[in-house]
Amino acid sequence: MAEDLGTWPPEQAMVLVEVLQGAGLTPDAKRTREGVRVSVPAEESDDAHRQLVEHMDDIARAAKQPRPPSPGPRRRPRPVKGADNPQPKDPQQLASERMLRIAKPLGLLLVALLLFAVLRNPLVVAIALGVLIYFLGRRAQQRGEDGGDGRG
């Protein structure tokens, strides 16, 4: 039967196993979700506890030492749901944002041209009103298909 020495963080378990092996004992270490579970055969338990007490400072120091960086590839941090994480935007979305920025000045220009045309030629006014009604109707139709929430 084996004597359990507890579950340790990986850094401390590594030092503990080295200490026990250095004392001629045969520790067994198994990784779990909580850490590394270290045990020794029952007949070595007294010696293992003695070694544990003698080297407790070394084991505690192992927890305070910074981990060496792993040579593996760096993972990108996962975005936290609800956090303010900027997502890369697709080109089509960027183009629509640019169009929204120039929409107001373009609208003012069209109104100015319309006023100028009213004073000069009523046919231009009729054509402009027809185009305006067409675009407003198309936009209203798109809203109806999207659920009427106003998002384009």
N, C-alpha and C positions, 0 to 999 in steps of 0.2 A: 504494500500500500504506500502511496506517495503522500508526503507532507507538503501542504500548500503554503507558499511564502507570500502569497498575495498577488494582486494585479498591479502592475507598474506601468508608467509611461515608457515608451520605447527606449529613450535615452538612458533612463535609470535602470531598466531591465537589462540593457546591454552591459552596463557596469557591474550590476549584481551577478550576472552569469559569469563574467570574466573573473570576478573575485572568487566565486564558488569553484570555478574550474581551476583557478590558481591554487586553491587550498586542497585540490585533489578530489573534489566532490563531483557528482554527475547530475547537474541541474537539468531540468526539462522546461523549455519555454514554448508557450503557444500563444499566438496572436489572437485576441478577441476584439470585439467592438470597443470595449472599455479600455483596452491597453494590452499588455503582455502578461500572461499568467505564468508565474515561475513556481516550480515545485521540485522537490528532491525526494529520493527514496526515504522511507520512514526511518531506516537505520542511520541515515546521515543527517537527520533533522536537527539534532543537538549541535553538531558541528556547523551546520548551515546557519542556524540562528546566532551562533557565536560570531561567525564571519560577517553576518549581516550587521550585528551591533558594532563590531570593530570598524567596519568600513562604511558606516552610515553617513559620515561626512562626505566621503567620495561620491556616494550614491546621490546625496542631496545636491552636491555641486554639479552633477551631470544634468540635473533638471534646469539649472540656471544658465548653463552654457548655451550660446546661440547655435542653432543647427547650421551645419555647413550647407550651402546651396546645392540643390540636387542638379546633376548634369542634364536631366531630362528637359524636354521642351516646356516653356512657360505656358500655362493655361491662361486664357482670357477670363477675367472675373465674370461670373454670371450676373446678369442684371437683376436687381431686386425689384420684385413686383411692386408697383406703386411709387417707385423712386423716380427722381427726375433724371433719367438716363437719356442723353441725346442719342437718337438712332440715326444711322446714315440714311439720307433721303435719296430716293430714286430721281433720275433726271426729269421725269414727267412731273413729279410733284414740285420740283424746283422751278420748272417752267411755269406751272400754274401760279405759284407764289409770285413770280415776277410779273405775270399778267395782272394779278390782283393789285400789285403796287402801282401799275400805270393805269388802272381802270378809271380812277377818279379824274386825273388830268385829261385822259382821253374822252371821258364823258363830258367834261366841261368844254373841250374843243368842239365836240359834236353839237352841243347846245349852241355854242357861238356860231358855228356854221349854219345851223338851222335858222337862227334868228336873222343872220345875214341873208339866207336864201328866202325867207318869208318876205323880206323887204324887196327882193329882186324878182323872184319867180315862184309862183304858186305850184308849179309842176314839181319842182325840186322838193318842196315841202311835202307834197303827197307821197313822193317816192321815199323820202326819209321817214315819214310816219309809217309807211308800209313795212320798211325794214325794221324799224323799232318794234312794231307790233309783232312781227315774225319772231324776232329774238326773244321778246318777253314771253310769247306763247310757248316757244321751244323750252325756255327755262322753266316755266310753270309745269310743262309736261314732264320734264326731267325730275322735278321735285315730286310730282305725283308718283313716278316710278320708284323713287328712292324711299318713299314712305312719308314724304311731306315734312321732313325734319329740317329742310333748308340747306342741307349739305349736298354739294354738287355732284 
